[in-house]
Amino acid sequence: MDKKTKKNTDAKVNKEEYDNFIKHLELLNLYLSECRFKRADSELDDHSIEVTASLELIKNEYKQLKDNTFEVKHSVNFILSFNKDSKKIKLFELKAVFMLIYKNKIKITDEIFDLFSKKNIPLNIMPYLREFVSNSMYRTGLPPILLPVTKI
């Protein structure tokens, strides 16, 4: 969305309108379109060391397709780090772009997407992201981590 479009998302969506949009929503496809993960050379010498994880939404955008379908591009960044000698060390980083294809008889608007991207997309994507992060860490020789519950 460009800046002009972004300004329009400040308008509130009527609850009834949003509920009607969700009622007619179908998820047609969800897939990983891009990914990159990297493990640092650092080893966790002390397994009791405090490890912190952060999950951040990088970008969320949509594109209207044909036949009442729309495509959502959901980009995330996951970082696992620990503190050693008062220095934060990045142990593992994962960047991923998920594509979600939805169908709805009601056309999506910028206002609906603004709310939809905060409420529904995280719930749709989390099971896939949780599995992907866990397996990617395992593949790099790190113990799998369980991502927390999505709270909206």
N, C-alpha and C positions, 0 to 999 in steps of 0.2 A: 504494500500500500504506500502510496506517496503521501507527502505531508497534507495535501489538500483532502485526500480521502480520509486520512487519520483524524482530521478535525471533525468530520461527520460522525465518528464513532462515539463522540461525547454525548450524543442524544441517548436517552433512556429507551429501553425496549419494554414494551407492554408485556406484563407477565403472561397474559392470555395468548398473545401473539407468539411469545417464546415457547410456551407449553405446547401450542399447536405445531410449531416448527419441530420440536423434539418428538412429538407424537408420530409424525410422518417420516421421521428420519430412519434411513437404513445405511449400514456400513457395508459397502460392496467389496472393499479391498483395503488391506493395510500391509505395507511392505517397507523394508529398509532400503532406501535408495542410495545412501552414502554412509560410510562409516570409516573411522580411523581410531585406533587405540594404540597407546604406547605405554610401556612400562619403563620407568627410569632404572638406571643401573643400581640404584640404592637398594640395600638389603635392610630389612627390619631386624637388627641385631637383638634387640630387646622386645620380646613379644608382648610385654606389658606396657609398651609405649602407647601414648594416646594418638589414635588415628582419627582424622576428621574427613568427612565426605561432604561434597557439595554437588548438588544437582541444579542446573540452571537452564532455563529456557533461553535459547539464543534468538530464535525467530519463529514466528508463527504467521503464515500467510495462506490465502486461498485464491483459487482461480475457478471461475464458473466454466463448466464444460457443457456439452450438449445433453439433451434429454433429461433435464432436471438433475443433473449430477454436478458435483463440484469436488475439487481436489484440494486437500490441505497439505501444506509442507510444514512439518513440525521439526525444528532443529533443537537439539539439546547438547549440553556439555556436562560431563561428570568428571569430577576430580577427587582423587583420594590422596591425602597428604598427611604428613606427621611432623611434629616438632622435634628437632634435635639441636641441642646446644643453642637454644633461643632462635633457631632458624627453621622456617617452614620449608619442608622438602616434599616436592611433588613425587609421589610414588607411581601413580597410575592416572592416565587421562584418557577419556573416551569422548569422541564427538560423533554424533549420529544425526542423520536426517531420515525421518519417517514420512512416508506418503500415505495419506488416508483418502480413499475415494468414497464419497457419500452420495446418496440419492434422496431427494425429497421433492414432494409435489409442490412445496412452497419454496419459492426462490430465496436464496440466502442474500442478505444485505450486509453492509459493513457493520451496522448496529447489532444485528443478530450475531454475526461472526465474532465481534468483540466479546460478547458474553459467552458464546459457544466455545471460544478458544480458551477461556478461563475456567469454565465449568466441565464441559464434556470431553474435550480432547485429552486433557490429562488423565481422565478416568479410562478412556479408550486405549491410550498408549502405554500406561504404566505396566500392565502385565508383560507386554513385549519388551519394554525397556528394562524391567527388573530381570527378566531372564537373560537378556543380551549382556547387561553389565556383569551379572554373576558368571556367565559362561566365559566372557572375555577375560575376566580376572583369572579364572581358573586356567585358561589357556596360556596365561603369562606366568604361571607358577605362583600366583597369589591365592589366598583362601577366598572363596566366593563371599560376597557381601549381600545382605538382604536390604534392599532399599525400603525406606519407611512408607507407611500408609500415605496415600494422597489425601490431603485435607483441603476441602474447598469451602 
